[in-house]
Amino acid sequence: MIQWPIITLFPGGTFKHKQWPIYNFQILCSLLLESYPVFIVIIGGPKEWKLGEQIKCVCPDRILNLAGNCNIRQTAEILRRSILFILNNASILKSNLWQI
């Protein structure tokens, strides 16, 4: 069980040109983990799993890659427990996730 506050990342997006470069997410995670006692959870579909693994290598003990491994209710619960949600664009916000 995660005891620290959770920051959730959604590194994917529908269009590549709207995605932040992966190294920016890596730098951001490094700065957050150095500065705050937080745990980072990466969400998304199977397409985001590889991106999540690249981000996770920054600090495998404090970053959990759940991309492609959660259903919509589980994802909603992760977001409910998060203190911050970082994403590339608002595509996930347009989903049915917010109606649960």
C-alpha positions as YAML, in Angstrom:
chain: A
units: angstrom
residues:
- id: 1
  name: MET
  ca: [0.00, 0.00, 0.00]
- id: 2
  name: ILE
  ca: [1.25, 3.46, -0.94]
- id: 3
  name: GLN
  ca: [1.69, 5.66, 2.14]
- id: 4
  name: TRP
  ca: [2.86, 8.87, 0.42]
- id: 5
  name: PRO
  ca: [0.79, 11.36, -1.56]
- id: 6
  name: ILE
  ca: [0.29, 10.27, -5.18]
- id: 7
  name: ILE
  ca: [1.06, 12.25, -8.31]
- id: 8
  name: THR
  ca: [-0.44, 10.69, -11.43]
- id: 9
  name: LEU
  ca: [1.04, 11.01, -14.92]
- id: 10
  name: PHE
  ca: [-0.63, 10.31, -18.25]
- id: 11
  name: PRO
  ca: [2.29, 10.53, -20.73]
- id: 12
  name: GLY
  ca: [0.36, 9.48, -23.84]
- id: 13
  name: GLY
  ca: [-1.88, 11.28, -26.22]
- id: 14
  name: THR
  ca: [-3.76, 10.82, -29.43]
- id: 15
  name: PHE
  ca: [-1.31, 12.82, -31.51]
- id: 16
  name: LYS
  ca: [2.49, 12.52, -31.25]
- id: 17
  name: HIS
  ca: [2.96, 16.23, -31.98]
- id: 18
  name: LYS
  ca: [0.93, 17.03, -28.85]
- id: 19
  name: GLN
  ca: [3.02, 14.79, -26.60]
- id: 20
  name: TRP
  ca: [5.69, 16.16, -24.33]
- id: 21
  name: PRO
  ca: [9.09, 14.53, -24.97]
- id: 22
  name: ILE
  ca: [9.70, 11.60, -22.62]
- id: 23
  name: TYR
  ca: [12.89, 13.14, -21.22]
- id: 24
  name: ASN
  ca: [10.81, 16.10, -19.98]
- id: 25
  name: PHE
  ca: [8.66, 13.69, -17.96]
- id: 26
  name: GLN
  ca: [11.86, 12.06, -16.66]
- id: 27
  name: ILE
  ca: [13.30, 15.41, -15.57]
- id: 28
  name: LEU
  ca: [9.99, 16.44, -13.98]
- id: 29
  name: CYS
  ca: [9.78, 13.16, -12.05]
- id: 30
  name: SER
  ca: [13.36, 13.53, -10.84]
- id: 31
  name: LEU
  ca: [12.66, 17.05, -9.58]
- id: 32
  name: LEU
  ca: [9.40, 16.05, -7.89]
- id: 33
  name: LEU
  ca: [10.93, 13.02, -6.20]
- id: 34
  name: GLU
  ca: [13.97, 15.00, -5.01]
- id: 35
  name: SER
  ca: [11.80, 17.79, -3.64]
- id: 36
  name: TYR
  ca: [8.76, 16.06, -2.16]
- id: 37
  name: PRO
  ca: [7.85, 12.83, -0.35]
- id: 38
  name: VAL
  ca: [5.53, 11.61, -3.11]
- id: 39
  name: PHE
  ca: [4.88, 8.47, -5.13]
- id: 40
  name: ILE
  ca: [4.29, 8.71, -8.88]
- id: 41
  name: VAL
  ca: [1.76, 6.50, -10.69]
- id: 42
  name: ILE
  ca: [1.68, 6.32, -14.48]
- id: 43
  name: ILE
  ca: [-1.66, 5.57, -16.09]
- id: 44
  name: GLY
  ca: [-2.87, 5.04, -19.63]
- id: 45
  name: GLY
  ca: [-3.63, 2.27, -22.05]
- id: 46
  name: PRO
  ca: [-1.35, -0.42, -23.45]
- id: 47
  name: LYS
  ca: [0.13, 2.14, -25.88]
- id: 48
  name: GLU
  ca: [1.49, 4.13, -22.92]
- id: 49
  name: TRP
  ca: [3.16, 1.17, -21.21]
- id: 50
  name: LYS
  ca: [6.50, 1.64, -22.98]
- id: 51
  name: LEU
  ca: [6.48, 5.38, -22.20]
- id: 52
  name: GLY
  ca: [5.77, 4.53, -18.58]
- id: 53
  name: GLU
  ca: [8.70, 2.15, -18.42]
- id: 54
  name: GLN
  ca: [11.02, 4.85, -19.78]
- id: 55
  name: ILE
  ca: [9.81, 7.26, -17.10]
- id: 56
  name: LYS
  ca: [9.92, 4.63, -14.34]
- id: 57
  name: CYS
  ca: [13.66, 4.06, -14.83]
- id: 58
  name: VAL
  ca: [14.26, 7.44, -13.13]
- id: 59
  name: CYS
  ca: [13.35, 5.94, -9.75]
- id: 60
  name: PRO
  ca: [11.82, 2.42, -9.88]
- id: 61
  name: ASP
  ca: [11.19, 2.41, -6.11]
- id: 62
  name: ARG
  ca: [8.89, 5.46, -6.21]
- id: 63
  name: ILE
  ca: [7.33, 5.25, -9.67]
- id: 64
  name: LEU
  ca: [4.68, 2.66, -10.52]
- id: 65
  name: ASN
  ca: [3.77, 2.05, -14.16]
- id: 66
  name: LEU
  ca: [0.14, 0.92, -14.34]
- id: 67
  name: ALA
  ca: [-0.38, 1.90, -17.99]
- id: 68
  name: GLY
  ca: [-2.37, -0.82, -19.71]
- id: 69
  name: ASN
  ca: [-3.07, -2.62, -16.44]
- id: 70
  name: CYS
  ca: [-6.08, -0.78, -14.98]
- id: 71
  name: ASN
  ca: [-9.70, -0.70, -15.95]
- id: 72
  name: ILE
  ca: [-11.61, 2.57, -16.00]
- id: 73
  name: ARG
  ca: [-12.86, 2.26, -12.40]
- id: 74
  name: GLN
  ca: [-9.37, 1.54, -11.09]
- id: 75
  name: THR
  ca: [-8.02, 4.52, -13.03]
- id: 76
  name: ALA
  ca: [-10.75, 6.72, -11.59]
- id: 77
  name: GLU
  ca: [-9.80, 5.61, -8.08]
- id: 78
  name: ILE
  ca: [-6.12, 6.40, -8.70]
- id: 79
  name: LEU
  ca: [-7.08, 9.87, -9.88]
- id: 80
  name: ARG
  ca: [-9.39, 10.37, -6.91]
- id: 81
  name: ARG
  ca: [-6.49, 9.66, -4.54]
- id: 82
  name: SER
  ca: [-4.00, 11.85, -6.42]
- id: 83
  name: ILE
  ca: [-2.91, 15.27, -5.25]
- id: 84
  name: LEU
  ca: [-1.81, 16.22, -8.77]
- id: 85
  name: PHE
  ca: [-2.58, 14.95, -12.29]
- id: 86
  name: ILE
  ca: [-0.10, 15.75, -15.08]
- id: 87
  name: LEU
  ca: [-1.00, 15.03, -18.71]
- id: 88
  name: ASN
  ca: [-0.17, 16.06, -22.25]
- id: 89
  name: ASN
  ca: [-3.60, 17.14, -23.38]
- id: 90
  name: ALA
  ca: [-7.18, 16.89, -22.26]
- id: 91
  name: SER
  ca: [-8.16, 13.82, -24.30]
- id: 92
  name: ILE
  ca: [-8.57, 11.63, -21.21]
- id: 93
  name: LEU
  ca: [-10.76, 14.31, -19.64]
- id: 94
  name: LYS
  ca: [-13.24, 13.90, -22.50]
- id: 95
  name: SER
  ca: [-13.72, 10.21, -21.72]
- id: 96
  name: ASN
  ca: [-16.46, 8.58, -19.67]
- id: 97
  name: LEU
  ca: [-13.99, 8.31, -16.80]
- id: 98
  name: TRP
  ca: [-15.45, 11.40, -15.13]
- id: 99
  name: GLN
  ca: [-18.98, 9.96, -15.09]
- id: 100
  name: ILE
  ca: [-18.08, 7.17, -12.66]
...
